[in-house]
Amino acid sequence: MRFRLLLLCLPVLLGACSKTSTPVQLDLIGATGLTSGSRTVNPGDTLTSRLYAVGNDDSLRRLRIVVTYSPGLKPIAYPTPLSSFNPDNAPDAQEIVYLDSLIRPIYVGNSPRGGEYLFNNSFSTRTTSGTELWQYTVTDNKQESASRAYRLTVRQPDSSLVYHRYTAVLRPVPGTRTGADDLRARNRVFLNLRTGLLLPKFAVLNREASVQANQTLVDLVALSANGTSVSLSSPDDTRELNLNAARWPDRRSTVLRSTRLNETDFANTATTAALDTAFARGTDFALKTNTGPLAKNQVIAFQVKDANDTYTGLLLVRDLLLGTSPTLACTVKVEKAP
């Protein structure tokens, strides 16, 4: 009912924004707590945008969200002195298809011929310095479309450190929770350990495989079987992740190890050599690709290898809330790209 009432009110609220009738109209709603325009934000901020689309001629069919990160997301290992850094050596811009999905428009009261569509996009900003351009495009059955975009600027105050440090909040949906498919698709549980990029299920898995390239970015997946515990798994953990090879053909392998480090030890780890040592002294979990149930202040060591790179780091479980909506808050320290 709230959704229908909002749709009835939106044409009035947005009437001043759309003076010309086009086949497809798209607006980013501006309100307290919503991001609708370009701005400067903090690293790893959680933001929400709400888009409202109208199909004036034919049914709305598809929503596509593309993000361009400039420079790319990899943390930069700055030289000493910092003034000797050549900007030409920064990572190339990186484009990600964040969402590509068929949509089902709603028809309420005097809705236009093609219906209306409302979508909330909650996401985490980059953890490295740079910009990210978010572009939203809605298309109808006749391939008519409308787009809106904004640019976010992030300044990471710790860029000069020899390692990359960031925080992340992951919200796995318990497997036993029924009627939660939509929430399960939206919650961000897929983490790239080097960059801090945090993705929801719809950004790595869809029916058309148009976001499949993002699977190669995933180093860890947060899981919760029944809400009484949370664990972290490597994407190649076939025991915990029930995915066939066709849906996820190229799974990264992340080695996970238990450590005896505490919160103070984690805070004092400040060199790449110390990160390597912590991993080398770690102990394999019973399942090497899964941490088992996590505990607050636990420190996990990890190492990721792919064809072109190897990086090592530590993950501190800062906070852990269990129940019907588990939440894992963590801080990560990871080696920068050479």
Secondary structure, 3 states (H helix, E strand, C coil): CHHHHHHHHHHHHHHHHCCCCCCEEEEECCCCCCCCCCEEECCCCEEEEEEEEEECCCCEEEEEEEEEEECCCCCECCCCCHHHCCHHHCCCCEEEEEEEEECCCECCCCCCCCCEEEEEEEEECCCCCEEEEEEEEEEECCCCEEEEEEEEEECCCCCCCCEEEEEEEECCCCCCCCCCHHHHHHCEEEECCCCCCEEEHHHCCCCCCCCHHHHHHCCEEEECCCCCCCEEECCCCCCCCCCCCCCCCCCCEEEEEECCCCHHHHHHCCCHHHHHHHHHCCEECCECCECCCCCCCCEEEEEEECCCCEEEEEEEEEEEECCCCCEEEEEEEEECEC
